[in-house]
Amino acid sequence: MKNKKIKTCLTIAGSDNSGGAGLQADLKVFSLLGVFGFSAITSITVQNSKGVKASIPVSPNILESQINAIFEDFKINAIKIGMLQTKENVEVLLNIFKNYRPKNIVLDTVLKSSSGKYLLDKNAIESFKKLIKFTAIITPNTEEAKVLTGIEISSLDDMKFACEKLLKLGAKVVYLKGGHMDFKETIVDIFFDGSKMIEVKYEKLPVKENIHGTGCVLSSAIASFLAKGENLENACLKGRKFLQNQIKNAIKLGSRYLYMPLTQQ
Ligand code: PLP
């Protein structure tokens, strides 16, 4: 098979041994969307459908070596960043991006799991904010946006205000997810690039409350579409549509819904 047209994505993320989130989910998404996936593991988590039981970060040296090994050998069209866990790991990325400025970085601002475990140490938040200026897109949910901006978010207007504050941290685009808001039938996400603000609306599906890995799937889908040459707006809109289809196809395994990414979309 000729590989001239194959686009590539690198995920820098934690391992979820239950397969619904983390780099395992990212690699499934990359394959489904037809891009070749590379990975650099930041942390090994221990989890199942009931929640995250433990996590061990990889050493900063090993994280740095994994990323350098990929960069020195392959052309990377987009990068997705997920769970980083430690300040040291955040600093590894800051140092790499200071010397080498890859385009198309999608930062999923992973702070905590839906089951309540911290996936980024509290002492890492300030360094983490510095990472944002190297990225094309950040994809916070409203809980994460609260931590990053310090503002309360309880209405659509608050979401829009939060997007303006988040953009000042330095990303080109903010895609703020509304899934944690108290929306009844329609979930509203906000896309904001500094001039254009779009309300992205989707039906709230019943499984949504008990599903695992939605943030990972969305951010890796956005990275895949960027790798394939879509602009920031289209990558977000197509990524969100892809996520909705994945939620519709989710299956129950153990006590939560997980993605069953079988079909090409
Ligand atoms: N495990 C890993 C490795 C993750 O990256 C994430 C989220 O990004 C989670 C678990 C938590 O996923 P959720 O909050 O959807 O349960």
Boltz pocket constraint, residues with backbone or C-beta under 6 A from the ligand:
constraints:
  - pocket:
      binder: B
      contacts: [[A, 13], [A, 14], [A, 15], [A, 16], [A, 21], [A, 22], [A, 23], [A, 45], [A, 52], [A, 82], [A, 83], [A, 110], [A, 112], [A, 113], [A, 114], [A, 115], [A, 119], [A, 211], [A, 212], [A, 213], [A, 214], [A, 215], [A, 216]]
      max_distance: 6.0
